């Protein structure tokens, strides 16, 4: 008997409750794979965008000069950089028509105050939080699949076994040929529950690893951006004193 024949036999030996649980778990499995594949595609695009941004950033060497290339870039690092540059231009009162020249020169016209640096940090952290929420979107469903699926499968098994023993009590028959079909149908729900939960655990681990990598990249860039602004402050002060 093939694996498919075993599953088919167990399914049709289940009662209406067991079949309903199996159908729910199969639908949950389809939903899980839809979410998982969509997240894989999204993360592949985000990883590609981040690598492109980092490549430009290493070539340019200045967060301010990156503002010139933001129109050709996408992704969370680009959005955080845009938030930082827009806030910087706001606190320095750089008009829109002067921004291109300002970014190309990559030199601050005056030192930034601590309050201004904190404002830039706050805006970049706000964008960071938005990007993090986007990365974690739909992960709650994976947690639900991981938590609920085994318990739903276990419930189906307990229900099927209980129904089998009730049938034994009513018929006073304990022959294996009478018990086995009901038990096999009951155990099918556990198999279905684990079939959903095990891939969900593996997928959740892989996705969380990707999220942690992107979060680390964003945090590193924010720190580097602000450090560059403070370095520009020092150069501006030295040129002013000279």
ABEGO torsion letter per residue (X at the ends): XBAAAAAAAAAAABBAAAAAAAAAAAAAAAAAAAAAAAAAAAAAAAAAAAAAAAAAAAAAGBAAAAAAAAAABBEAAAAAAAAAAAAAAAAAGBBAAAAAAAAAAGBBABBBBAAAAAAAAAAAAAAAAAAAAAAABGAAAAAAAAAAAAAAAAAAAAAAAAAAAAAAAAAGBABAAAAAAAAAAAAAAAAAAAAAAAAAAAAAAAAAAAAAAAAAAAAAAAAAAAAAAAAAAAAAAAAAAX
